[in-house]
């Protein structure tokens, strides 16, 4: 058997082996995390753990503006509309993509005899 024939036969076998192998299925990409749902779940869990004389104080800082958030409305899981009052007690809103939203949250005591304010969270309908 000549060397050229031998090389040709090896090449044919290699091609046959490659075409016979079934391609492996690529693993499914991991499911994307729903940041909006995670954020809502955390806020609800913190609020649920409050005592009767405590309230959740949620703040949003946007540049020089600071808003005490009283309501979070998510028209979609990717966008949040924050409603509340600014430092000078004027109604204010902030609209932000949930992915870049940063909130400062802490627990505060209410004044004696006052009713604790609760954060209102409105999520998108499925």
N, C-alpha and C positions, 0 to 999 in steps of 0.2 A: 504494500500500500504506500503510495507516494505521500510525501508530507503535505502537499497541497490538498489532496483528497481527505486526509485526516483532519486538517484544519477546517475544511468545508463541512465535514460530518459533525465536528464539535460545535460549529456555529449553528447548524441546523438543530441540534439537540438543545442548545441553549435557548434558541427562539421558541422551540416547542415547549420547553419548561416554563418560560415566561408567559406564554399565551395560555397554558393550562392552569396556572395559578389563578385562583379567584381573588379579586381585590378585596382586601379587608375593609369592613365598614368603618368609617371614621367615627370616633366616639361623639355622642351628642354634646353640643356645647352646654356648659352649665347654665342653668336658668338665671336670668338677670334678676337681681334683688329689687323688690319694689320699695324704694327708699321712702316714699310717701306713706305707705302702709306701716312700715317699721316705725317711722316717726310718730304716727298717730297712736300706734300700740304702746309706745313708750310713754307718751303724754297721758293716755288713758290709765295706764298702770300707776303712774305717779299720782294722778288725781284720785284714783280709787283708794290709795293707801292713806289719804289725808284723814285727819281727825275732824270732828265737827267744827272746831274753832280755828282750823287752818285753811289756807287757800294757796293754790299754785300761782306763783308770780312768774309770768312768762314775758320776757323782754326780747325785742328785736332792735339791733343797732344797725342803722343804715347811714354810714358817713357820720355826720354830726348829730343826726336825729336818733332819738331813742323812743321806742313805742312800747307801752305796756299792752301786750296782746290780750284781748278778751275773747276773740273769736278767730278760729282758723277755718277757712273755707277752701276746700280743694275741688275746683271744678273738674280737674283731671288729677290723676296720681302724680303728674309731673309739675303741676303749678299750684302754688299756695297763695291765697289772698289773706293777709293778716289785718285784722281790724282791731282798733283799740284807741288809746289816748296817748298823745305826745307828752313831753315833759311839761309843757305849758298848758296842759289839760284841754287840748284841742283834739277833736276827732281826727284820727289819722289811719291811713291804710298803706300797706306795702304789698307789692306783688312780686313774687320771686319764684324762680325755678326751685323745686324741692331739692335737687341735687346740690345746690349751693347755699341752701338756707341754713343759717346758724342762729339758734335760739339760746338765750340764757334763761334757765329755769331754776327757781328756788322755792322753798316753802316759807310762807309767812303767816304769822298769827293775825287774827282779826281783832278789831277793837271790841272791848267788852260790850255785849248787847247787839253788836252788828252781825248781820248774816254774811257768811263766807261767800265770796264770788267764785263761781265755777267757770272754767274755760269751756267754751262751746267749740266743738270740732264737728264740721260737716264734711263728709266724704262723698266722693262721686258715686252715683248709682251704677250698679253693675249691669 
